[in-house]
Structure formats: structure tokens, C-alpha cells
Amino acid sequence: MTNARRTQAERSAATIAKLVEATIEAIEQVGYHSTSLGEISSRAGVSKAAIFRHFDSRMDLVVAAAGEVSRRHLAVVAELRIPESVAHPVDLAALMHLIRKQIRSDINTVWLELLVAARTEPELRLRIAPVLRELYDELDELAVSVLTPDVSPEAARLLATSLIHMFDGEAILRTTYPRPELEDARIDHVAAAFRTLTGPIAPQPMIDQQLPGVEEHPRGLFR
């Protein structure tokens, strides 16, 4: 007969998972500053003393939660990788809708809470910076795999970061000042600009005389 009892390591891992999940849930629902050890222990059904058997401080638990949020983000965006057989240029509008959906998710609310709090908390800023850097490195790699050869790798990274920042700002502002009439238009206009930059280059009319001091430059960033 198989012994179904969990080992000490399994019990410890289960408790840590409960604490991390409770921390994520608390930050999303009541905000970073209200996510006290009491709030976490209540949500996890674990005593405060038990928390300190697994984490040295509240900050350590918050950083563990940040790492889990990053892992979940990457699990979602990994599904955005496009097979090489797919025609180019990619449908940026459809991609932007997916990015917006993820940024408006509850899990990203946790990121926004942590980033805002880190502005005035040096220790939090120092501790989550490596997590954020790793997340953006992965997002840069994904952007290059999805958007090239439509644009250069440098432009792919710039475009992806710019879209994330745009939708992060939109997600914060819409809570206080929602403007739904602009949301689809915003995506449509960015996608139209992308199609213009990645489409065939139209023949240019001949110019008899070039303006003094002005040199011709190819569209180096996006072509």
C-alpha cells in the first residue's frame, strides 16, 4: 500500500505556495501598503509564526510574490510566439489586443502596485529590480522572435517596450478617468503606422534640387 502522507519538504512547499498566493491576492485587492503580515496570514490560513519559518521578512515574501507574478506573465506571453510559417507582417492590432488584455489582468495589477511603491521604498526598488530586468529581457527576446523580419531587432525591442508602457499607463488611468472611446482608436492608429513602416516602399518622386544642408537618410530603424 502506497504511503499517501506528504513529506516535510512537500508540506513546506505547499505552505510557501499558499503564502505567495495570499500575498499576490492581497496586493491586488487591498494594495501593497495594506498587505501586512496579518493580512497575508489571514488569507493563507497560516499563523504569523509559520510565515517566519519560511521567510525572514515581509519583504522576502513580497519579492517571492513578485517572482511568481513574473513567471505567470512569461507563461502567458510565451504563447504569443509565432511559427516561422506565418505570413508577415504580423497582425499588430491583434497582438496589441492580447497585450492589453494581459496588462489589464489582475496579475499585472500586482506589478503596477509594486512599481509605484518602489518609487519611494529604496529596499523594494533594489529587491524587485532583478526580477523586473529578467522579465523585460524575456519580453525583448519574444519581441524579436515575433516582429522580425518585419522590423529590425532594435526596433522590435523598442516597439514592444513602448506598447507595454502605453498599456500600463492606460491601465492605471482608466480606473480614475476611463476613456473607452479612445481605446480601439489607439490600437488602430498604432497598427496603421506599423503597416506603413513595414509595407512596400512606394516609389519616390524625383527631386531636382536637394535642400542645402539636408541629407537623405534611409528609414534605418524600421527597415
Buried (B, 14 or more C-beta within 10 A) or exposed (E): EEEEEEEEEEEEEEBBEBBBBBBBBBBBBBEBEEBEBEBBBEBBEBEEEBBBEBBEEBBBBBBBBBBBBBEBBBEBBEEBEBEEEEEEBBBBBEBBBEBBEBBBBEBBBBBBBBBBBBEEBEEBBEBBEEBBEBBBEBBBBBBBBBBBEBBBBEBBBBBBBEBBEBBBEBBBEBEEEEEEEEBEEBBEEBBEEBBEBBEEEEEEEEEEEEEEEEEEEEEEEBE
